[in-house]
Each structure stands twice: as C-alpha cells, then as structure tokens.
Amino acid sequence: MHIAVFCGSSMPRNKEIVEDAALGRRIAQEGHTLVYGGSNLGLMGVVSGAALEEGGRVVGVIPTLFCDDIIHSQRVTELVRVGGENE
C-alpha cells in the first residue's frame, strides 16, 4: 500500500507535532510505501527520514521548479519530478 503524507516544509513550534511526524517510521515498519513532497525540509524531512531509517520505500514527488540542491539533499527510493518550465 502507498500512503501519501502532506505536511509542511517548516518546523512547528509544537514539539509534539514533530514527534507525531515520525509516523514515517510506522509506515515503513508496516511495509508500506511513503509518498510525500520530496523535500528534506521541516516535517517532510522528519517523516521521510524516519521511514528511510527503518528501511522503508520512500517516493518523493516534487515540482521541477525547486532547486536541485533541495532535491539532491534528500535520499529517496524514487524521485518523481512534476511540471515543467512552461507550467
């Protein structure tokens, strides 16, 4: 099963939310695939990092307009770039 998680690229002040964002770990432990926004920033980075630490499959979906530095700074199992320069 693929589970999509949509969350922010910033870190909230509420640490409890950050701890809950480690649900990526649970997704991986259950053998599911995490699909998320493709960034290593903020909550997206916490969720995807937790899944990767557990050996889970992580698919990042990210608009091509974001810089390559952000894209390449996050390990993912698969990266899907969407949109183009004219979109």
Secondary structure, 3 states (H helix, E strand, C coil): CEEECCCCCCCCCCHHHHHHCCHHHHHHHCCCEEEECCCCCHHHHHHHHHHHHCCCEEEEEEECCCCHHHHHCCCCCEEEEECCCCC
